[in-house]
Amino acid sequence: ELPDKVVQLTSSSYPTQDKEGNALETEFGLSVYKDHQTITLQEMPERAPMGQLPRSVDLVLDHDLVDKVKPGDRVQIVGVYRALSTA
């Protein structure tokens, strides 16, 4: 399994307070959950510049894209690149 390096359960993705600073409680019976997965996409070794390691980038998959690939699969990705903070 790949470690979840980019998206972790933090206060920015799981709010604990509203705009006025009031504490929020999770209503588990009323919560809506979505499929979510983080994978690492690596450049094909045969296409990497000579003498260099293949480059990689972490991707966040949601909804119907979750569990569609497994390690070692060759894929072509089309999407919007958006940098996420790791802190």
N, CA, C and O atoms as CSV, one atom per row, in Angstrom:
chain,resi,resn,atom,element,x,y,z
A,1,GLU,N,N,0.829,-1.182,0.000
A,1,GLU,CA,C,0.000,0.000,0.000
A,1,GLU,C,C,0.873,1.244,0.000
A,1,GLU,O,O,1.951,1.265,0.594
A,2,LEU,N,N,0.399,2.261,-0.663
A,2,LEU,CA,C,1.111,3.530,-0.694
A,2,LEU,C,C,0.686,4.384,0.485
A,2,LEU,O,O,-0.504,4.467,0.786
A,3,PRO,N,N,1.644,5.028,1.164
A,3,PRO,CA,C,1.262,5.899,2.269
A,3,PRO,C,C,0.535,7.138,1.759
A,3,PRO,O,O,0.820,7.624,0.664
A,4,ASP,N,N,-0.396,7.643,2.546
A,4,ASP,CA,C,-1.150,8.841,2.185
A,4,ASP,C,C,-0.326,10.057,2.582
A,4,ASP,O,O,-0.432,10.540,3.710
A,5,LYS,N,N,0.506,10.561,1.651
A,5,LYS,CA,C,1.446,11.629,1.959
A,5,LYS,C,C,0.830,13.015,1.859
A,5,LYS,O,O,1.203,13.907,2.621
A,6,VAL,N,N,-0.095,13.214,0.947
A,6,VAL,CA,C,-0.582,14.557,0.678
A,6,VAL,C,C,-1.820,14.892,1.486
A,6,VAL,O,O,-1.854,15.899,2.195
A,7,VAL,N,N,-2.823,14.059,1.381
A,7,VAL,CA,C,-4.096,14.368,2.027
A,7,VAL,C,C,-4.222,13.529,3.292
A,7,VAL,O,O,-4.328,12.304,3.228
A,8,GLN,N,N,-4.209,14.182,4.414
A,8,GLN,CA,C,-4.371,13.518,5.691
A,8,GLN,C,C,-5.572,14.129,6.392
A,8,GLN,O,O,-6.033,15.206,6.014
A,9,LEU,N,N,-6.078,13.452,7.405
A,9,LEU,CA,C,-7.205,13.975,8.154
A,9,LEU,C,C,-6.720,15.119,9.022
A,9,LEU,O,O,-6.157,14.902,10.095
A,10,THR,N,N,-6.937,16.324,8.558
A,10,THR,CA,C,-6.499,17.517,9.271
A,10,THR,C,C,-7.684,18.426,9.505
A,10,THR,O,O,-8.777,18.179,8.996
A,11,SER,N,N,-7.466,19.482,10.279
A,11,SER,CA,C,-8.553,20.407,10.558
A,11,SER,C,C,-9.021,21.116,9.288
A,11,SER,O,O,-10.161,21.576,9.232
A,12,SER,N,N,-8.167,21.212,8.268
A,12,SER,CA,C,-8.583,21.868,7.029
A,12,SER,C,C,-9.516,20.986,6.199
A,12,SER,O,O,-10.360,21.510,5.473
A,13,SER,N,N,-9.385,19.661,6.290
A,13,SER,CA,C,-10.273,18.776,5.538
A,13,SER,C,C,-11.387,18.200,6.414
A,13,SER,O,O,-12.354,17.642,5.896
A,14,TYR,N,N,-11.262,18.328,7.701
A,14,TYR,CA,C,-12.266,17.856,8.649
A,14,TYR,C,C,-12.483,18.970,9.658
A,14,TYR,O,O,-11.807,19.009,10.686
A,15,PRO,N,N,-13.415,19.877,9.386
A,15,PRO,CA,C,-13.575,21.056,10.245
A,15,PRO,C,C,-14.001,20.691,11.658
A,15,PRO,O,O,-14.839,19.814,11.865
A,16,THR,N,N,-13.409,21.377,12.625
A,16,THR,CA,C,-13.767,21.171,14.025
A,16,THR,C,C,-14.455,22.391,14.616
A,16,THR,O,O,-15.017,22.329,15.710
A,17,GLN,N,N,-14.408,23.511,13.879
A,17,GLN,CA,C,-15.053,24.741,14.334
A,17,GLN,C,C,-15.708,25.434,13.147
A,17,GLN,O,O,-15.258,25.301,12.009
A,18,ASP,N,N,-16.800,26.192,13.435
A,18,ASP,CA,C,-17.409,26.984,12.376
A,18,ASP,C,C,-16.720,28.350,12.300
A,18,ASP,O,O,-15.735,28.584,13.001
A,19,LYS,N,N,-17.227,29.251,11.458
A,19,LYS,CA,C,-16.588,30.553,11.258
A,19,LYS,C,C,-16.557,31.402,12.522
A,19,LYS,O,O,-15.669,32.237,12.692
A,20,GLU,N,N,-17.533,31.185,13.415
A,20,GLU,CA,C,-17.592,31.956,14.659
A,20,GLU,C,C,-16.781,31.311,15.780
A,20,GLU,O,O,-16.734,31.852,16.885
A,21,GLY,N,N,-16.145,30.177,15.526
A,21,GLY,CA,C,-15.328,29.512,16.540
A,21,GLY,C,C,-16.098,28.514,17.384
A,21,GLY,O,O,-15.544,27.974,18.341
A,22,ASN,N,N,-17.361,28.251,17.061
A,22,ASN,CA,C,-18.151,27.271,17.797
A,22,ASN,C,C,-17.719,25.860,17.416
A,22,ASN,O,O,-17.463,25.570,16.247
A,23,ALA,N,N,-17.641,24.991,18.414
A,23,ALA,CA,C,-17.221,23.613,18.166
A,23,ALA,C,C,-18.267,22.877,17.324
A,23,ALA,O,O,-19.471,23.047,17.520
A,24,LEU,N,N,-17.790,22.059,16.387
A,24,LEU,CA,C,-18.667,21.245,15.548
A,24,LEU,C,C,-18.595,19.795,16.007
A,24,LEU,O,O,-17.529,19.315,16.393
A,25,GLU,N,N,-19.719,19.103,15.966
A,25,GLU,CA,C,-19.765,17.679,16.293
A,25,GLU,C,C,-20.205,16.913,15.056
A,25,GLU,O,O,-21.041,17.389,14.288
A,26,THR,N,N,-19.645,15.736,14.866
A,26,THR,CA,C,-19.999,14.905,13.716
A,26,THR,C,C,-21.270,14.126,14.007
A,26,THR,O,O,-21.362,13.433,15.021
A,27,GLU,N,N,-22.239,14.238,13.131
A,27,GLU,CA,C,-23.480,13.459,13.212
A,27,GLU,C,C,-23.295,12.248,12.307
A,27,GLU,O,O,-23.593,12.311,11.114
A,28,PHE,N,N,-22.803,11.145,12.868
A,28,PHE,CA,C,-22.427,9.990,12.062
A,28,PHE,C,C,-23.587,9.410,11.265
A,28,PHE,O,O,-23.369,8.928,10.154
A,29,GLY,N,N,-24.782,9.434,11.774
A,29,GLY,CA,C,-25.923,8.911,11.026
A,29,GLY,C,C,-26.334,9.819,9.880
A,29,GLY,O,O,-27.007,9.371,8.952
A,30,LEU,N,N,-25.938,11.099,9.927
A,30,LEU,CA,C,-26.339,12.063,8.904
A,30,LEU,C,C,-25.185,12.478,8.000
A,30,LEU,O,O,-25.371,13.296,7.099
A,31,SER,N,N,-23.998,11.926,8.230
A,31,SER,CA,C,-22.832,12.303,7.442
A,31,SER,C,C,-22.876,11.664,6.062
A,31,SER,O,O,-23.422,10.574,5.887
A,32,VAL,N,N,-22.295,12.355,5.082
A,32,VAL,CA,C,-22.185,11.831,3.727
A,32,VAL,C,C,-20.703,11.561,3.472
A,32,VAL,O,O,-19.873,12.457,3.627
A,33,TYR,N,N,-20.373,10.343,3.085
A,33,TYR,CA,C,-18.986,9.958,2.854
A,33,TYR,C,C,-18.762,9.740,1.361
A,33,TYR,O,O,-19.694,9.413,0.625
A,34,LYS,N,N,-17.519,9.923,0.923
A,34,LYS,CA,C,-17.196,9.686,-0.475
A,34,LYS,C,C,-15.923,8.861,-0.566
A,34,LYS,O,O,-15.069,8.911,0.319
A,35,ASP,N,N,-15.808,8.104,-1.648
A,35,ASP,CA,C,-14.595,7.331,-1.890
A,35,ASP,C,C,-13.456,8.286,-2.187
A,35,ASP,O,O,-13.631,9.289,-2.879
A,36,HIS,N,N,-12.278,7.961,-1.652
A,36,HIS,CA,C,-11.125,8.855,-1.770
A,36,HIS,C,C,-9.870,7.996,-1.693
A,36,HIS,O,O,-9.789,7.092,-0.861
A,37,GLN,N,N,-8.895,8.269,-2.548
A,37,GLN,CA,C,-7.659,7.491,-2.561
A,37,GLN,C,C,-6.515,8.371,-3.053
A,37,GLN,O,O,-6.705,9.195,-3.948
A,38,THR,N,N,-5.333,8.200,-2.474
A,38,THR,CA,C,-4.135,8.899,-2.938
A,38,THR,C,C,-3.167,7.860,-3.497
A,38,THR,O,O,-2.864,6.867,-2.836
A,39,ILE,N,N,-2.687,8.092,-4.711
A,39,ILE,CA,C,-1.727,7.181,-5.335
A,39,ILE,C,C,-0.508,7.976,-5.782
A,39,ILE,O,O,-0.562,9.201,-5.894
A,40,THR,N,N,0.586,7.274,-6.036
A,40,THR,CA,C,1.790,7.897,-6.572
A,40,THR,C,C,1.963,7.446,-8.017
A,40,THR,O,O,2.078,6.254,-8.300
A,41,LEU,N,N,1.979,8.415,-8.924
A,41,LEU,CA,C,2.180,8.146,-10.346
A,41,LEU,C,C,3.658,8.340,-10.649
A,41,LEU,O,O,4.230,9.380,-10.323
A,42,GLN,N,N,4.274,7.353,-11.267
A,42,GLN,CA,C,5.703,7.414,-11.570
A,42,GLN,C,C,5.921,7.369,-13.081
A,42,GLN,O,O,5.254,6.626,-13.801
A,43,GLU,N,N,6.861,8.172,-13.534
A,43,GLU,CA,C,7.264,8.186,-14.938
A,43,GLU,C,C,7.782,6.804,-15.322
A,43,GLU,O,O,8.422,6.132,-14.513
A,44,MET,N,N,7.505,6.378,-16.560
A,44,MET,CA,C,7.994,5.077,-17.006
A,44,MET,C,C,9.522,5.095,-17.016
A,44,MET,O,O,10.121,6.031,-17.546
A,45,PRO,N,N,10.158,4.079,-16.441
A,45,PRO,CA,C,11.631,4.061,-16.364
A,45,PRO,C,C,12.314,4.200,-17.716
A,45,PRO,O,O,13.368,4.830,-17.809
A,46,GLU,N,N,11.731,3.622,-18.772
A,46,GLU,CA,C,12.364,3.716,-20.094
A,46,GLU,C,C,12.257,5.115,-20.694
A,46,GLU,O,O,12.971,5.433,-21.644
A,47,ARG,N,N,11.370,5.960,-20.150
A,47,ARG,CA,C,11.241,7.339,-20.639
A,47,ARG,C,C,11.948,8.352,-19.752
A,47,ARG,O,O,11.988,9.538,-20.081
A,48,ALA,N,N,12.502,7.906,-18.640
A,48,ALA,CA,C,13.228,8.813,-17.737
A,48,ALA,C,C,14.532,9.243,-18.405
A,48,ALA,O,O,15.128,8.471,-19.156
A,49,PRO,N,N,14.981,10.476,-18.135
A,49,PRO,CA,C,16.261,10.915,-18.693
A,49,PRO,C,C,17.388,9.963,-18.283
A,49,PRO,O,O,17.400,9.439,-17.169
A,50,MET,N,N,18.327,9.751,-19.199
A,50,MET,CA,C,19.419,8.814,-18.970
A,50,MET,C,C,20.182,9.185,-17.699
A,50,MET,O,O,20.576,10.337,-17.520
A,51,GLY,N,N,20.388,8.208,-16.820
A,51,GLY,CA,C,21.153,8.431,-15.602
A,51,GLY,C,C,20.353,9.047,-14.461
A,51,GLY,O,O,20.921,9.346,-13.410
A,52,GLN,N,N,19.047,9.244,-14.641
A,52,GLN,CA,C,18.217,9.836,-13.589
A,52,GLN,C,C,17.131,8.857,-13.169
A,52,GLN,O,O,16.727,7.980,-13.933
A,53,LEU,N,N,16.670,9.030,-11.936
A,53,LEU,CA,C,15.560,8.219,-11.446
A,53,LEU,C,C,14.253,8.736,-12.040
A,53,LEU,O,O,14.131,9.931,-12.309
A,54,PRO,N,N,13.288,7.866,-12.246
A,54,PRO,CA,C,11.989,8.324,-12.752
A,54,PRO,C,C,11.328,9.304,-11.773
A,54,PRO,O,O,11.396,9.123,-10.557
A,55,ARG,N,N,10.693,10.336,-12.318
A,55,ARG,CA,C,10.002,11.325,-11.486
A,55,ARG,C,C,8.644,10.769,-11.081
A,55,ARG,O,O,8.098,9.884,-11.740
A,56,SER,N,N,8.103,11.305,-9.975
A,56,SER,CA,C,6.791,10.851,-9.523
A,56,SER,C,C,5.995,12.028,-8.982
A,56,SER,O,O,6.554,13.061,-8.615
A,57,VAL,N,N,4.671,11.852,-8.941
A,57,VAL,CA,C,3.766,12.861,-8.414
A,57,VAL,C,C,2.613,12.125,-7.722
A,57,VAL,O,O,2.158,11.085,-8.198
A,58,ASP,N,N,2.150,12.668,-6.605
A,58,ASP,CA,C,1.025,12.074,-5.892
A,58,ASP,C,C,-0.276,12.572,-6.504
A,58,ASP,O,O,-0.414,13.757,-6.807
A,59,LEU,N,N,-1.226,11.666,-6.684
A,59,LEU,CA,C,-2.530,11.997,-7.254
A,59,LEU,C,C,-3.628,11.671,-6.255
A,59,LEU,O,O,-3.541,10.683,-5.526
A,60,VAL,N,N,-4.648,12.496,-6.226
A,60,VAL,CA,C,-5.811,12.271,-5.371
A,60,VAL,C,C,-6.967,11.837,-6.263
A,60,VAL,O,O,-7.360,12.558,-7.180
A,61,LEU,N,N,-7.503,10.664,-5.989
A,61,LEU,CA,C,-8.609,10.123,-6.773
A,61,LEU,C,C,-9.883,10.166,-5.939
A,61,LEU,O,O,-9.856,9.873,-4.744
A,62,ASP,N,N,-10.988,10.526,-6.560
A,62,ASP,CA,C,-12.278,10.584,-5.880
A,62,ASP,C,C,-13.322,9.800,-6.665
A,62,ASP,O,O,-13.168,9.544,-7.859
A,63,HIS,N,N,-14.374,9.431,-5.971
A,63,HIS,CA,C,-15.582,8.831,-6.533
A,63,HIS,C,C,-15.298,7.582,-7.370
A,63,HIS,O,O,-14.767,6.602,-6.848
A,64,ASP,N,N,-15.644,7.604,-8.661
A,64,ASP,CA,C,-15.557,6.408,-9.499
A,64,ASP,C,C,-14.131,6.025,-9.885
A,64,ASP,O,O,-13.929,4.944,-10.439
A,65,LEU,N,N,-13.136,6.870,-9.612
A,65,LEU,CA,C,-11.748,6.556,-9.971
A,65,LEU,C,C,-11.034,5.717,-8.910
A,65,LEU,O,O,-9.968,5.162,-9.176
A,66,VAL,N,N,-11.607,5.623,-7.725
A,66,VAL,CA,C,-10.991,4.882,-6.622
A,66,VAL,C,C,-10.941,3.395,-6.956
A,66,VAL,O,O,-11.908,2.836,-7.473
A,67,ASP,N,N,-9.813,2.762,-6.660
A,67,ASP,CA,C,-9.592,1.324,-6.857
A,67,ASP,C,C,-9.663,0.877,-8.308
A,67,ASP,O,O,-9.972,-0.285,-8.573
A,68,LYS,N,N,-9.384,1.768,-9.254
A,68,LYS,CA,C,-9.381,1.392,-10.673
A,68,LYS,C,C,-8.004,0.952,-11.151
A,68,LYS,O,O,-7.895,0.299,-12.189
A,69,VAL,N,N,-6.951,1.295,-10.414
A,69,VAL,CA,C,-5.595,0.909,-10.805
A,69,VAL,C,C,-4.936,0.156,-9.663
A,69,VAL,O,O,-5.306,0.307,-8.499
A,70,LYS,N,N,-3.945,-0.664,-10.021
A,70,LYS,CA,C,-3.161,-1.372,-9.021
A,70,LYS,C,C,-1.682,-1.127,-9.311
A,70,LYS,O,O,-1.337,-0.746,-10.430
A,71,PRO,N,N,-0.804,-1.334,-8.338
A,71,PRO,CA,C,0.624,-1.081,-8.560
A,71,PRO,C,C,1.139,-1.817,-9.796
A,71,PRO,O,O,0.859,-3.000,-9.995
A,72,GLY,N,N,1.893,-1.096,-10.617
A,72,GLY,CA,C,2.465,-1.671,-11.825
A,72,GLY,C,C,1.658,-1.425,-13.086
A,72,GLY,O,O,2.163,-1.634,-14.189
A,73,ASP,N,N,0.416,-0.986,-12.947
A,73,ASP,CA,C,-0.405,-0.695,-14.127
A,73,ASP,C,C,0.180,0.480,-14.900
A,73,ASP,O,O,0.709,1.421,-14.308
A,74,ARG,N,N,0.084,0.420,-16.215
A,74,ARG,CA,C,0.474,1.534,-17.079
A,74,ARG,C,C,-0.788,2.319,-17.387
A,74,ARG,O,O,-1.739,1.776,-17.949
A,75,VAL,N,N,-0.799,3.599,-17.021
A,75,VAL,CA,C,-1.999,4.415,-17.190
A,75,VAL,C,C,-1.662,5.727,-17.867
A,75,VAL,O,O,-0.510,6.162,-17.869
A,76,GLN,N,N,-2.658,6.343,-18.433
A,76,GLN,CA,C,-2.549,7.678,-18.992
A,76,GLN,C,C,-3.553,8.529,-18.218
A,76,GLN,O,O,-4.738,8.200,-18.162
A,77,ILE,N,N,-3.076,9.624,-17.622
A,77,ILE,CA,C,-3.913,10.444,-16.748
A,77,ILE,C,C,-4.190,11.784,-17.420
A,77,ILE,O,O,-3.279,12.430,-17.938
A,78,VAL,N,N,-5.461,12.194,-17.405
A,78,VAL,CA,C,-5.871,13.498,-17.892
A,78,VAL,C,C,-6.644,14.147,-16.765
A,78,VAL,O,O,-7.571,13.541,-16.228
A,79,GLY,N,N,-6.282,15.375,-16.390
A,79,GLY,CA,C,-6.986,16.030,-15.301
A,79,GLY,C,C,-6.430,17.420,-15.064
A,79,GLY,O,O,-5.646,17.944,-15.856
A,80,VAL,N,N,-6.849,17.996,-13.970
A,80,VAL,CA,C,-6.398,19.330,-13.566
A,80,VAL,C,C,-5.324,19.161,-12.498
A,80,VAL,O,O,-5.553,18.514,-11.476
A,81,TYR,N,N,-4.152,19.746,-12.738
A,81,TYR,CA,C,-3.073,19.680,-11.753
A,81,TYR,C,C,-3.241,20.804,-10.763
A,81,TYR,O,O,-3.277,21.973,-11.148
A,82,ARG,N,N,-3.343,20.469,-9.500
A,82,ARG,CA,C,-3.502,21.461,-8.452
A,82,ARG,C,C,-2.552,21.091,-7.310
A,82,ARG,O,O,-2.617,19.983,-6.777
A,83,ALA,N,N,-1.680,22.012,-6.942
A,83,ALA,CA,C,-0.725,21.759,-5.869
A,83,ALA,C,C,-1.435,21.837,-4.523
A,83,ALA,O,O,-2.186,22.779,-4.268
A,84,LEU,N,N,-1.198,20.849,-3.659
A,84,LEU,CA,C,-1.767,20.809,-2.324
A,84,LEU,C,C,-0.662,20.968,-1.303
A,84,LEU,O,O,0.447,20.472,-1.500
A,85,SER,N,N,-0.953,21.646,-0.230
A,85,SER,CA,C,0.023,21.834,0.845
A,85,SER,C,C,0.213,20.532,1.603
A,85,SER,O,O,-0.757,19.822,1.867
A,86,THR,N,N,1.450,20.209,1.956
A,86,THR,CA,C,1.722,18.997,2.728
A,86,THR,C,C,1.747,19.297,4.211
A,86,THR,O,O,1.874,18.375,5.017
A,87,ALA,N,N,1.628,20.565,4.601
A,87,ALA,CA,C,1.670,20.919,6.028
A,87,ALA,C,C,0.280,21.071,6.588
A,87,ALA,O,O,0.120,21.366,7.772
